[in-house]
Amino acid sequence: MKYKRILLKLSGESLMGKSQYGISEDMLTMYCNEIKQVYNKGVQVAIVIGGGNIYRGLSGSAKGMDRVQGDYMGMMATMINSLALQGELERQGVQTKLLGGLSIEPFCEAFSRRKAISALEDNKVVIIGGGTGNPFFTTDTASTLRAIEIKADVILKGTRVDGVYTADPEKDKNATKYSVLSFDEALQKKLKVMDLTAFALCQENNLPIYVFDMNKEGNLQKVVEGQEIGTLVH
């Protein structure tokens, strides 16, 4: 395996499937199947998932809601998704540990680097909910922070697109895909790989980001094996 310890970043919207909101049972099952495949190969897996399928703080802020209050609601949405992932993974026989930027008794302990690394080394998938525990920071930033703390080899950003393109491939048929990008190139070309805070953290800490299509079965295993199916930003 090319990567021994990964931080898998999933969007909350990806769990919606074809629905307009909520959690699709089919998508949840598929994602957990993908995670189980690499877990069974001995890869240490940590996961951060967003909460956009349930609530997005920015949209609440735009409608007049206090941004801080909205962001805390978003953190709670990530916890709902994290619990869903935990439940399905354990149903499939995968041991897990749920940690959070916020501790919520009785089901979620506060994140600490030592707890996370200990659980990974104890052959558990570590799911990290609640963002950073602070408003004004996205789950992109949370995933980057946690990846650095646990000394992950890479952030695997699972999306519905198979990499980073010159333009939005869903809107521009002439968009072409990059196989490899430097951090500087991505910044100069204004390619939205992650939000700027998360991106700067990756660049400062030499943490590569691999963007790939998580919605295609078998892709997660291909990425950890080192197959070039997405875009590497380093």
N, C-alpha and C positions, 0 to 999 in steps of 0.2 A: 504494500500500500504506500502511495506517495505521502499521504498525510496520516499521522498517528493520532493527533488530537485536533478536532475541528470545532468551530463555533458556527452552527447553522442558523442563519437569520432568515426567518419566514415572515411574510406580511400577513396581517390579520385578514386582509381582503382575499388572500388566496384560499382561505378556508370556506369562503362563501360558495365556491363552485359556480353554478349558474344562477344561484339565488341572489337577491338584492341585498340581503343582510343575513346575519346569523352564521351558523356552522353547518356545513354540508357533511352528512355522515360519510358519504362516498369519498370526499376529499380528505377528511380526517383519517379514514382507514388507509387510503392510498399513501398519504404522507408517512404514517406510522409504519406501514410496510416497508417503505424506502429506508426509513431510519433503522428499522430492525435488521435489514440486510447488511448495512455497514457495521452495526453494533455486533452482529454475529461474526463478523470478520475480525473483531478485536479493535476496531477504531473507537477511540474515546470521543463521545459526542456530547456537546453542550448545545442548548437551543435557546434562542430568544425569538419570541413571536410578538408581532404588533397586535393592536386591538381595533384596527380600522373597520372591521366587519361588524363591530358592536357600537363603537363610539369613537369619534375623532374630535379631540379637544379644540383643534383649530376651527372646525366648522361651528362648534358651539360658541367660540370666541367671536367669530364673525357675526353671529346673531345677537351679540350683546352680552353673552355670558362672560363672566370673569375668566380670564385665561388660566389662572392658577387652578381654579375650581374645575375647569374643563379638563386640564391636564391630569388632575388626580382621578377624574372619572375615566380618562383614557387608560391610566395605569390599572385601574380595576378591571377594565375590559381585557387588558393583556393577561391578567390573572385568570379570568374566565377561560380564555383560550389555552392558557398553560395547564389549567386543570383538565380541560378536554383532552389535550395531548397526553397528559399523565395517565388519565383513565384508559385511553385506547392503547397506549404502549403497554401498560401493565396487563390489560386484557390479552394482549398478544404475547405475554410472557417476558417482557423486557423490564428489568429492574430500573427504577427511577428515583431521583431526588429532586424535589421542588423547592427552590429557593427564590427569594424576592428582594427587590429593592426596598420593599415594604414588608415587614413581618406581619402576617395575618394569622393569628391563632384561631383554630387549632390545626390548620392544614399547611401553613407555609412559614418556614423559618427565614430570618433575615439572611441575605447573602453575605458570605465571607469567602475570601479567596481560599482559605484553608479547608473550609467545608466543601467547597466545590471540587477542589483538586482531590481531596480525600475520597469523595464519592466517585469521581471519574476513575481513580485508581482502584476503587472497589467494584469496578465493572457495572456502574450505574450510569444511565443517561441523565444528565443534569439539565433540568428545565429552569430557566431564570425568567421570572415574570416581574411585573411592576416597574419596568424601565430602570432608571437610575435611582428612583425614589424621590426625584426632584422635578418640579415643573420646569418648562422651557427646554427640556432635553428630549430628543426623539428616541425611538427604539433603535434606530441606526446607531446613535451615539451610545446607547446602552449596550448594544451588541459589541461595539468596538471596545468599550471600556472593559467589559467582562472578558472578551477574548484576550486582551492584553494581560489582565489580572491572572487568568488561568494558564497563560503562556501557550495559547493555541497556535498551531502551525499556520492557520489560515482562517479567514472568515469566508464561509460559503454562503453567498447571497442567492437564495432560491427564489426565482421570479417566474413569470409566465412567458418571458422572452429569453431566447437562448444565448444571451450575451449583451455586450455593449455595442451600440451601433452609432454611425455618424449622425443619424437622426432617428426619430421614433419610427420603427419599422411598421407599426400598426397604422401610421398615417402617411409615411413616405415609402413608396415602393422601390425607390432608388437607393434607400439607405443600405450601407454595407457594414458588415460586422468586423470588429477588431478581434484578433485572437490574443494579442498581448498589447498592453498599454503601460506606460510609466505613469506615476502619479502626476508628474509635471505635464505630460501630454494631456491627461484627462482634465486637468485644471485649465490649461491654455485653450483647449477646444470646448470648454464649458460643457463637458459630458457629465450628466447627472448620475454618477455611480451611487453616491450616498450624499447625505447632507454635508455641508462644509465642515461642521464641527467633527463629525465622525471621520470624514475623509482626512482632515488634518491630523487627527489622532493616529490613524493608520500610517500616514506618511512619516510622522515623527518617530513612530515605534517600529518602522520597517515591517509592518504587518500586511501581508498580501491579501487582496480581495479577489475571490473568484465568483463571477456572475454566471449563472446557468439557469436552464429551464427545469424547474422542480416538478412541473406538471407532466413530464414524460417519464414513464416507468423505467427504472433502471439507471436513470441519469446520475443520481447521487452516488451510487457505487462506481460508476464510470469516472466521476470527478475524483473521488478519493483514491482510485487506482492510477490516476494521472492521465487519463484520456482527455484529449483536447476538444471538448465539446462546447465550451463557453468562452469567456474572456477573462484573462488573468490581468489584474491591475497590481503593479508592484513597483 
